[in-house]
Amino acid sequence: YESNLWDDKLDSINNLRGIAKGYMLENFLTFAESKPRKNKKTKGVVLRTVHSMKGLQSKYVFLISLQTDKFPSSRSSIDEESHIMYVGVTRATEWQWVSSIGQSRFYEEYSELN
């Protein structure tokens, strides 16, 4: 039984790799979010964009790869991006983890507060 379970998981990962190949991360996450979950009570990891977290909360939240001109985006105003960052850092009910790549104004400001 255990061997079949691992084989199924490996097949799922390989299928995910095949689907994700050729996608930019943002496009892939949009694609992944559009797929309905079979059982909403299933525990596991849920990948979401910060934009899609508005109005939702999770026990644990990981905000990864904050980077100048990526997040915050250079295409939006600083006010819009500040609001999105606020949404991101207020979604966790128990614990959150924030990381950056290179310099990030938001990461530096967040680090000073925590």
C-alpha positions as CSV (number, residue, x, y, z in Angstrom):
1,Y,0.0,0.0,0.0
2,E,2.7,2.5,1.0
3,S,4.6,1.9,-2.2
4,N,1.5,2.6,-4.3
5,L,0.9,5.8,-2.3
6,W,4.5,7.1,-3.1
7,D,4.1,6.1,-6.7
8,D,0.9,8.1,-6.9
9,K,2.6,11.1,-5.3
10,L,5.5,10.8,-7.7
11,D,3.1,10.6,-10.7
12,S,1.3,13.7,-9.4
13,I,4.6,15.6,-9.1
14,N,5.7,14.6,-12.6
15,N,2.3,15.6,-14.0
16,L,2.7,19.0,-12.2
17,R,6.1,19.4,-13.7
18,G,4.8,18.7,-17.1
19,I,2.0,21.2,-16.7
20,A,4.2,23.9,-15.2
21,K,7.0,23.5,-17.8
22,G,6.9,26.6,-20.1
23,Y,4.8,28.7,-17.7
24,M,6.0,31.8,-16.0
25,L,5.3,31.5,-12.3
26,E,2.6,34.1,-12.3
27,N,0.8,32.4,-15.2
28,F,1.2,29.0,-13.6
29,L,-0.3,30.1,-10.3
30,T,-3.2,31.7,-12.1
31,F,-3.7,28.3,-13.9
32,A,-3.4,26.3,-10.7
33,E,-5.9,28.6,-8.8
34,S,-8.5,28.1,-11.5
35,K,-8.7,24.4,-11.0
36,P,-11.4,23.3,-8.5
37,R,-10.3,21.3,-5.5
38,K,-12.0,17.9,-5.3
39,N,-12.4,18.1,-1.5
40,K,-12.2,21.5,0.2
41,K,-11.6,19.9,3.6
42,T,-8.4,18.2,2.4
43,K,-5.4,19.4,4.3
44,G,-2.4,20.4,2.4
45,V,-0.5,23.3,0.8
46,V,-2.5,25.8,-1.2
47,L,-0.6,28.1,-3.6
48,R,-2.2,31.5,-4.0
49,T,-1.3,34.9,-5.2
50,V,-1.5,37.7,-2.7
51,H,-4.3,39.3,-4.8
52,S,-6.4,36.2,-4.4
53,M,-6.0,36.2,-0.6
54,K,-8.2,39.3,-0.1
55,G,-10.8,38.4,2.5
56,L,-9.3,35.0,3.3
57,Q,-7.1,33.8,6.1
58,S,-4.9,30.8,6.7
59,K,-3.2,29.4,9.7
60,Y,0.2,29.7,8.0
61,V,1.3,32.1,5.3
62,F,4.5,32.2,3.4
63,L,5.3,35.4,1.4
64,I,8.3,34.4,-0.6
65,S,10.7,36.3,-2.9
66,L,9.9,39.9,-2.1
67,Q,12.1,41.8,-4.6
68,T,12.2,45.4,-5.8
69,D,10.4,45.8,-9.1
70,K,8.9,42.3,-8.8
71,F,7.0,42.6,-5.5
72,P,6.3,45.5,-5.3
73,S,5.7,45.6,-9.0
74,S,7.1,48.4,-11.0
75,R,3.9,48.4,-13.0
76,S,1.7,49.6,-10.1
77,S,1.7,52.6,-7.9
78,I,3.5,52.3,-4.5
79,D,0.1,52.8,-2.8
80,E,-1.4,49.8,-4.6
81,E,1.6,47.7,-3.8
82,S,1.6,48.8,-0.2
83,H,-2.1,47.7,0.0
84,I,-1.2,44.3,-1.5
85,M,1.6,43.9,1.0
86,Y,-0.7,44.8,3.8
87,V,-3.1,42.1,2.6
88,G,-0.3,39.6,2.5
89,V,1.0,40.2,6.0
90,T,-2.5,40.2,7.6
91,R,-3.7,36.8,6.3
92,A,-2.0,34.5,8.8
93,T,-4.0,33.5,11.9
94,E,-1.0,31.8,13.6
95,W,2.3,32.2,11.9
96,Q,3.8,33.7,8.8
97,W,7.2,33.6,7.1
98,V,8.5,36.4,4.8
99,S,11.6,36.2,2.6
100,S,13.3,38.4,0.1
101,I,15.7,38.1,-2.9
102,G,18.0,41.0,-3.0
103,Q,16.8,44.3,-1.9
104,S,13.1,44.9,-1.1
105,R,11.7,48.0,0.5
106,F,8.7,46.0,1.8
107,Y,10.9,43.3,3.3
108,E,13.1,45.9,5.1
109,E,10.0,47.8,6.4
110,Y,8.4,44.5,7.5
111,S,11.6,43.3,9.2
112,E,11.8,46.5,11.2
113,L,8.3,46.0,12.6
114,N,8.8,42.3,13.6
